[in-house]
Amino acid sequence: MITRTIDRNFANMRLDRFLRKAFPEESLSVFFAVIRKKKVRVNGVVGKANQMLAEGDVVNIYENFKSVSEDDQKGESLPLASAAEAAPATPSSGDTPPKGDHAHISAEALSGQRPQRPDMKNATGFAKNKSTWGISDERRKTKDERLSSWGAHELDFIIQTEDYVIVNKPSGLASQPGSGTRPGESLVEYLWEWGKKECLDFKPTIAHRLDQETSGMIIAALHGDTLRDFTRLIREHEVDKYYFALVKGNLKKDRGTINESLLRTDSAKGSKMLVGQESDKAQKAITHYRVKQHYEGYDLVKIELETGRMHQIRAHFASIGHPLLGDTRYGDFALNREVKKQFGLNRLFLHSCRLEFDWQGEHKVYDCPLPKELQNVIKQLKPLHIERPENNFEKSRRRR
C-alpha cells in the first residue's frame, strides 16, 4: 500500500490529476485502472477520478507502483514533492511567438522534424511521434501484433494530459464516422479504442473537426467537463487555430483578411460552400492570412481562422482566385493534375500547424510541422523575393 497526505501544493486538485503529478513515471493506464478497480481510497472512502482533494486528506493506494520504493509501498508516508517538481513539463508560454510577429514560424516548423524543446526531453506527458497506444512491451514486439489489435493506423499524439489529448491527424482519415467512411476507420473510433485500452471511463471526444483531406491537430477531451470547457472556448473563439496552405499564384498583399459569408449547399456530389451569398442562412466567415514565402507560381501562406466554417479556407481562397493546391472540390483541376505529376502532390495542401488557448490559468501553444509529403513539395519549388511597400494591415486579433 502507498500512502500520501495532501499538502497545500496538491490541495484543490482532482484525484486523477494528483496521481499523475505525484507519480509522473507511471502511465495513465495504471492510474485509470487503480481508480476503476476501487484501489484508491481518500480518508477511507473509495476515491473517484474527478474527486477534489483538500489539504490534509489521506490517500491510500492499494497497489504497488514500480516507481515507488519498497519502504513507501509498505505504507510509510513520505513527503510529497512540490507541485512544480512533480508535474511533467508541458509546452506553454515558452512556445509563444515573439511580440510584433505573431505569425512567425521557426525553420523547424517547416521541417519534417517536430521542434525539440528542453522541457520535452524527460517529460512523461509527451508521447513519441508514433504512440504505442499504451500497449504493453509484450504486445509491442511485432508490427503484426499491433495490426491485429489496432488495425492499420496508429495515433500520433502531440501531447497527452489528464484532461485532453491533441492528435496529429493524417490526410485521408475522417475525423468522425459518416457516409463514405467504413465502420471503425475514423479518428474518433481510433480514439475510442485507445481510450478503452487506457481504461478511460469516458469515450475520448473531439472538440472540433478537420476536413478528411486536411492534416494536423485535433483536440480530444478525456472527460465530460473538459469537453464542455473546450466547446465553450471554441464557441467563444478562444482557441486560436493556424494552418499552412500552398495556393495558386502570388497574392497581391503579403497580409490580408477575407471576410465573406459562406452558404452551405448539398447535392449528390457532396456538400459545398458558396461564397458571398445574400441569404438568411449564410454564415459569417473571416480568414486572416500572411504570406510566409513566395515561390515561382505559388505562395505558402499561414492562416488564422477567426471563424471555423466547413471548407472555409478552401472556399475563401478559391473565391479570390488563389485556390489551394490539391483541392478536388474548389481547386484548379488542370493545375492539380500538373502538380501531381511534377511534384508528387497526391493530397490537399492544407495542414493545421498550431493551436493556442488558455487552460487552467496557463497559455498553451502546440506546434505540428508539415508532414513529409508536403515538405517534399516545398523543396522542389523555386523561391521568389517580391519587393513591396510595407502595408498597414492591422490584425483583428481579439486577445490576445
Stockholm file with secondary structure:
# STOCKHOLM 1.0

chainA/1-400         MITRTIDRNFANMRLDRFLRKAFPEESLSVFFAVIRKKKVRVNGVVGKANQMLAEGDVVNIYENFKSVSEDDQKGESLPLASAAEAAPATPSSGDTPPKGDHAHISAEALSGQRPQRPDMKNATGFAKNKSTWGISDERRKTKDERLSSWGAHELDFIIQTEDYVIVNKPSGLASQPGSGTRPGESLVEYLWEWGKKECLDFKPTIAHRLDQETSGMIIAALHGDTLRDFTRLIREHEVDKYYFALVKGNLKKDRGTINESLLRTDSAKGSKMLVGQESDKAQKAITHYRVKQHYEGYDLVKIELETGRMHQIRAHFASIGHPLLGDTRYGDFALNREVKKQFGLNRLFLHSCRLEFDWQGEHKVYDCPLPKELQNVIKQLKPLHIERPENNFEKSRRRR
#=GR chainA/1-400 SS CEEEECCTTTTTCBHHHHHHHHSTTSCHHHHHHHHHTTCEEETTEECCTTCBCCTTCEEEECSCCTTSCHHHHTTCCCCCCCHHHHSCCCCCGGGCCCTTCTTCCCHHHHSSSCCCCGGGSSCTTCCCSSCCTTCCTTTTSCHHHHHHHHCSCCCCEEEECSSEEEEEECTTCBSSCCTTSCTTCBHHHHHHHHHHHTTCSSCCEESSCCCTTCEEEEEEESSHHHHHHHHHHHHTTCSEEEEEEEEESCCSSSEEEEECCEEEECCTTCCEEEESCCCTTCBCCEEEEEEEEEETTEEEEEEEESSCCTTHHHHHHHHTTCCBTTCTTTSCHHHHHHHHHHHCCCSCCEEEEEEEEEETTEEEEEECCCCHHHHHHHHTSCEECCCCCCCCCCCCCCCC
#=GC SS_cons         CEEEECCTTTTTCBHHHHHHHHSTTSCHHHHHHHHHTTCEEETTEECCTTCBCCTTCEEEECSCCTTSCHHHHTTCCCCCCCHHHHSCCCCCGGGCCCTTCTTCCCHHHHSSSCCCCGGGSSCTTCCCSSCCTTCCTTTTSCHHHHHHHHCSCCCCEEEECSSEEEEEECTTCBSSCCTTSCTTCBHHHHHHHHHHHTTCSSCCEESSCCCTTCEEEEEEESSHHHHHHHHHHHHTTCSEEEEEEEEESCCSSSEEEEECCEEEECCTTCCEEEESCCCTTCBCCEEEEEEEEEETTEEEEEEEESSCCTTHHHHHHHHTTCCBTTCTTTSCHHHHHHHHHHHCCCSCCEEEEEEEEEETTEEEEEECCCCHHHHHHHHTSCEECCCCCCCCCCCCCCCC
//
